[in-house]
Amino acid sequence: MRVEEGFQPPPYPTEHPHTTDIVLPGLLKRILPETTHRALEADLKRRGNVLVNEIKPLSQLVHAATLTQYDEFGRRVDRLQTSEGWRKLKHFAIREGYNAIAYEREYGEHSRTCQFARTMVMTGDCHVIMCPMGMTDGVIRLLELYGNEAMKSEVLPLLLSRDPATAYLCGQWMTERSGGSDVSLIETQATPAQGVDTDLGTPYILDGFKWFSSAAEGNMAAALARTGDPSLGSRSLSLFLVPLRLGPYSSPLSNGVLMHRLKNKVGTHGVPTAELELRGTRAWLIGREGEGVRTIAAMLNITRVHSAVHSVGSLQHCLAIASAYAKVRAVEGGKTLLKDVPLHIAGLADIALLYRAQVHVVFGAVALLGKNECGRASVEEEARLRLLTPTIKAFAAQKASGAMEEAMAALGGLGYMEETGIGRLVRDAMVEKIWEGTVNVCALDLVRATTRDPKAIGYFVNWAYGLIGDIPPTLEKQISHAL
């Protein structure tokens, strides 16, 4: 019998990533002003149609980048080539104003909510474009807070551009072989340099080795390097803006950045992650000398939110696939659809419950971030944001992957096939347990936040009791009975 003959399993439909979502539309309606919500909903519906019809088919064109270190004459060229699919996804994200939305602040304190709602809808079909875009977002915030006038006038417009022909991306170079997550052991040295006309800040020369450098195709990077006595640990680290493909630097090599190899990762194959040597690399100081760790916290707060949204968005897409499959897959001799089998639906309900919890807690923090950036957050809300930022990152990363695997199993053998996309989403989401801090690192950051501000826990508890107090009596009775 030929494969085209006999029983043909019905394909599950590719559904709109927002209008069929069981949580986000209702949440946005509840927390946003009517005019903002109306504008966002229209955009999410439009964007969802583009994702289904134009972006999803690009998935097969996304492959790992390649690195050519030498040309035919033996000259060092370090030519990095990303895939066609990756480049098209990047251009799509830039045109859609992936980061620009947050800084145009058209919607005031709700601008971050609008940005991350769009981001989450894009997650399932845009591979890990959030990696370079999220790091770029973090650097934009750094420059907004700590950049000098030259950086703000020359660099910020490029990072915020909606034109793929002119827009810049920015990576971050922190991790080194000596310490990993422990930046106090960074070995890269920064030496003051003589200024030139093209400098955009106080110039230094960097020499060292960066072990994990994502978004290696970027135009610049934020890097930590040592400007003082190594015995001082993190207190002698400073933060720098490193030009790669900016101004007079036509390539990383022209600024002394050598790509030794690309990482062979479990997932996130589209985004190139490199091992880089800095050999006489020119860089410009961001913030004050010796305050690099303190300065970079502003970027970390942004990228951790991107990490959490990526985890939750990946889970949403896996749940959507499993739910769509349950509507077409017949069992019990072809008489019953999976959506009508109580045991199967109970499994999907468990995934949906976790997804609902993650959306609400993550977007609660996103709303606080928006208020904080617009100067509208109270002291209590700022303290709560400091507690929630590492918490949502760790909670989303720790719980989403297991639920995504359950969604895969809900499709049976089909779920294990690469064509569904669940396998890629699981592999890509696993990085969130590591990137920007493991669960343990986030836990330690949470402890430090409470130590620095002993009142923070009290603020959080009062807020939580306030929420409980707002529960209608009838609903409270139902919840208490269920618990």
N, C-alpha and C positions, 0 to 999 in steps of 0.2 A: 504493500500500500504506500502510495506517495504521501508526503507530509501535508499536501494540500487537500487530501481526501479524508473522509471520516469526520469525526467530531472536531470542531474548531472552537477553542475557548474564546468567549466574547471578550474583547478588550475593554478595560475600564476607561471611563471618560477622563480627559484632562480638564479639570474644573478650574474656574477662576480662583486665583490664590487669595482674593480678599472677600468677595461677595459670599463665598461658601465657607469662610472661616467661622468657627463657632464661638469665638471669644472677642477678637480684636474689634470688629465693627461696633459691637455693643458697648465695649469699654470706651472707645473713642467718642461715641455719642454721649456718654455720661460725663466725661471729664473735659470736653472741649466746648468753647462757646459755639453757639449755633452757626454763626457765619463762618468761623474757622472750620468747623466740622463739615459744613456743606462743601466748602472748597476742597478740603482734603479728600472727602469721599469721592468727589468727581474725579480727582486726580488719581486716586487709588483704583478706581474702576477703569480709567483709561490705561493706566500703567499695567494693570493685570492683563488686559487684552493684548498689550504689546508683548508682555512676558510669554503668554501662551502661544501667540502666533509668530513672533519674530525671534525672541530670545531663547526659548526652550530648544528650538532646532539647532542652536549653535553648540550645544553641549558636546556633540561628537567631534567638534573642531577644536576643543580645548585639550591640549596635551602639555606634557612637561617641557619647560624651556630647555634650550641647548646652549652650551658655551664653547666657542672656538677661541682657544687661547693664542694660537700662532697662525700666521698666514703662510702661504706657499714659499715665502722667502725666509721663514724662521723668525720673523719679527713678532713681538708680543702685540696682540690686538685686542684680546679679551672681548670678543664680539658676542653679546648676549642676544639670543633670538627667542622671543616668546611666540606662542602659537597664534594662528589667525583668530581662533575662537576667543582666546584670552584678550587679544587686542580689541576685538569688537565688543566684548563685555565691558572692558575698561572705557571705551568711547561712549557706550550707552550710559554707564554710570555718571560719567562727566557731564554729558548732555542733560541728563535728568537732574543735575544739581545735587548730587549725592551729599556733598558737604556744604555747598553754597547755601542751601535752605536754612541751615542752622545759624549762619552768620549774617544773612540778609535780614533776619529777624522780622520778617513781614508779619509774623503771627505773635510777636512779642515773646512772652514767657512760654508760649506753647510751640515755639519753633522747633525745639528739640523733640517734642512729641510727634510733630508732623514729620520731621526728618526720620526718626527711627521707625515710625509706622511704615513709611515708604521703604526703608531699609529692610524691614522684616518681610515685607511682601516680596522683595526681590531675592531674598536669600536662597530659596530652593532652586532657582534656575540660573543664578549668577555665580555658581561655584564659590570661590572664596575671594571675590572681588572686594569684600569688606576688609580684607587684610591690608592691601595698600591704601584703600580709601580711608579705613579707620585710622591707620597710622598718620596719614596726611591730615586727617581731622585733628588728631592730637597735637601735631606740630602747629597747625593753624592756631589752636588755642594757646599754645606756648608763645607764639609770636605776638598774638593779641595781648597777652599779659606781660611778657618780658622782652619782646623784640624792640630794637631801636627803630628810629624813624626810617632809616634806609631799608631795613628788613620789611617794615610794614608797607612801604611804598613800592619796593621793587619785587618782593617775593610774595606777599599775601595775595595780590591780585592774580598771580599765576596759579597759586594753590586753590583759589576760589573760582577760577574760570570755568565756564560751561562750554568752552570751545575745545574739543579734543586736540586741535592743531596747536594750541598754545598752553593748555593746562599742564601743570606740573604735579608730580607725585613725590611724596617724601617718605623715606624709610626711617627706621630707628636702629642704632647700633649700640647695644648695651652689653650683650652677653659675650664673655670671653672664656677661653679654656680654663683659666686659673680659678674662676669662681662660679661660673654659671649664673644662677639667680643671685648669688652673693656679690653684688657689685663692688663691695669694699675691697675686693682683691683684684680689681681692674689693673692691667699692666700698661695699657696704652698711655704714652707720655705726651703732654702738650707743652710746647715751648713757645714763648712769646716771639713774634716775628715783626719785621719792619713792615709798616703799612704801605699799600700801593693804592692807586686811584680807584681800582675796581673792587676794593674791599667793602663789604657791607656791615662791618663791625670790627671790633678789636681783633686783630689777626693772631693766630697761633699756627704752629706746625705740629701735626699729629704723627706719631710713629707707634705702630702696634699691630695687633691682630684681633679681628672681630670674628667670632666663631659661628654665630647665627645671625645673618643679616637678610631679613625678608624684604620683599619689594625691591630687589636688586636692580630692577629696571628704572628706578626712580631718578629724578633729577637732582635730588639732594637728600640729606639724611640728618637726623639729630643724633649726636654721639656723645657719650661720656668719655672723658679722658682725665688723667691725673695732672694736676697743676701744682701739687705740693708734696710734702713728705708722705711716702707710702705708709708709714707707721700710723698715720692719722686715719687710715681706712677711707670710708665714704666721705669724711669731712674734707678731704683734699681733692675731691672730684669736681670737675666743672662741666658744664653742658655747652656743646658747640653745634653750629649749623655748618654742615659740610657740603660744598657744591660738588656735584658730579657731572651733570650735563647742564650747566648754568653759566651764562656769560662767556668768559674766555675759555672755559673748560668744556671742550667738545665731547669728551668722553671721560670716564673715571680714570683712565690711564693718564690723561693730561693733568690730573690733580693727584697723581701718585697713589691711586687706589687700584690694587691688583686683585682680580677674582681668581682664587686658586682652584675652587671647584664649586659645583652646585650640590646641595644636599639631596640625598636620595631618601625622600620622606615616605612615611606610611600613607599619607594623604596630602591634601592641599597641593596637588601636582601642578596646577596651573600657575601658581605664583612662584617665581624663582627665589630661592633662599640660598645665599652664598656664604662661603668662607672668604673673608676679605683681609688683605694686608694693607695697612696704611703706611706708606713709605714717603715721608716728607709731604704729607697731605695738608693743604691749606684749609683752615676752618676759622669761623668767627664765633666769638663768645656770645652766648645767650644768658642773660641775667648776670649775676655776680660770680666772680671767681671763688671757688670753694663751696658753692651752694648748688652744685649740679643735681644732687639727689633731691633736694628740696624743690628745685625748679621743675624737675622732670615729673614731679607728682601730678602737676596739672595735666600733662599728657597721659599719664597712666590712668587717671580718673576717666578720661574720655575713651581710651582704648579698651578699658575693662567693660564699659557699657556696650561698646561694639561687640566685644566677645560674648557678653550675655545675650544680646539680641541675635547674634549668629546662632548660638545654641538653640534658643527658643524658635527662631525661624526655621531652622533645620528640622526640629521636632514637628513643627506645624506641617511642613511639606510631607514628611513621612506619614503622619496621621491622616492627611488628606488623601494620600495614595491608598492607604489601607482602608479608609472609609469608602472610597470610590470603588475599590475592588469588591467590598462586601455587598455592593448593590448589584453586581453582575455575576458573581460566582455562585453557582448552584451546587448543593450537596444533597445527600439523602436521595440518591437516585435521580437527581435533577429536579426534585420537587420543591426544594426549599432554598432560598437565597441565604447567604451567610448573614445578611443584615437582620434576618428573622430567627437566627439561632441565638438564644439567650446567653449561652456560655461564650460564644464568640463576641457578642456585643459587650459582655461584661469586661472582656480583655481590652476592647477598644475604649470602654468607659474609663478604665484605670488610666490609660494613656491620656485621654481627654481631660481627666481631672488634674493630672500633673501639668499638662499644657496650660490649663486655665490658671492654675496657681502661679506658674512661671510668668505668664503674660502680665498678670495683675501686679506682682511684686516688682518685675523689671520695669514696667511702665510707670509704676509709682516712683521709682528712683529717677527715671527719665524726666518725669514732670518736675521733680525737685531740682534736677540739673538745669532745666530750662529757667526755673525761677532764680536759681543761684546766679546764672550767667547774666540775667537781666536785672540783678540787684533787687529782686522782689522776695527773696527767701528770708524768713525770720531766723533768729539765732537757733531756735529749736529745729527748724527745717534743715539748716546747714549742718547741724550736728547729726541729724538723721541721715542725711546724704552721705556723710563720711562713714557712717556705719554700714549703710546699704550698698555702697559701691563695691567693696570687696565681697560682700555677702551675695549679691545677685550674680556676680561673676562666678563664684565658686558653686553656688546652688544650681545655677543653670547648667554649668559644665558637668557637674557631678551626676545630675539626675537625667539630663536629656538623652545621653548616649544609650543608657539601658532601655529607656522607653522607645527610642528609635529602633533598637534591635527587636523589641516586641512588635513594633509595627511591621518590620521586615517579616517576622515569623507569621504574622496574620495573613500573609500572602502565600504561605507554604513555600514550595520550591521556587515559585516565580519570584518571590521576594529576594531570593539569593542571587538572582540574575542581575548582571550589571545594567541591563537595559532599563530597569525600573528607576535607577538613580538612587535607590536607598543605600546601596553599598557605598557609593561615593559620599553621600551625605554623612553616613556613620563615620567613615574614615576622616573626613574633613572636620567633623565636629569633635572628634577625639582630641584634636590639638588644643581645644579650649581648656582641657584639664591641665595644660602645661603653659601655653602662651599667656603672658602677662601675669604669671604667678599660679603655681599649683594650688590645690585646695588648702594645703597646709600653710603655704605662704600667705594666702588671703586670710586665713584664720589668724595668723600672727599679726597681719596688718590691722585686722579688726580689734585685736587685743591692744595694739599700740594706740589705736584711735580712742579707745575707752580710757586708756591710761593718761593720755594727753588731755582729755576732756572728761573728767569723772562725772559730769552732769549729763553726758550724752545718753547713757543707759536710762537715766530717769526720764529724759525727754522722750525716748523711744517707748518706754513702758506707758507713760501718760498718753501718748498718741494711740498706742494699741488699745488701751482701755477705752479711749474715746471712740474708737471704731466699734468696739464691742457694745458700748453704750448706745450707739446709734442703730443697732439691730432692732427691727420691729419685734414686739413681744411674741407675736405668733410664729415668726421665723425663728426666734431664739428658742422657743419651746421645741420646734422641730429639730433644730440643730442639737440641742441638749439631749434629746431623746436618741438621736443618731449616734452621738458620741458616747 
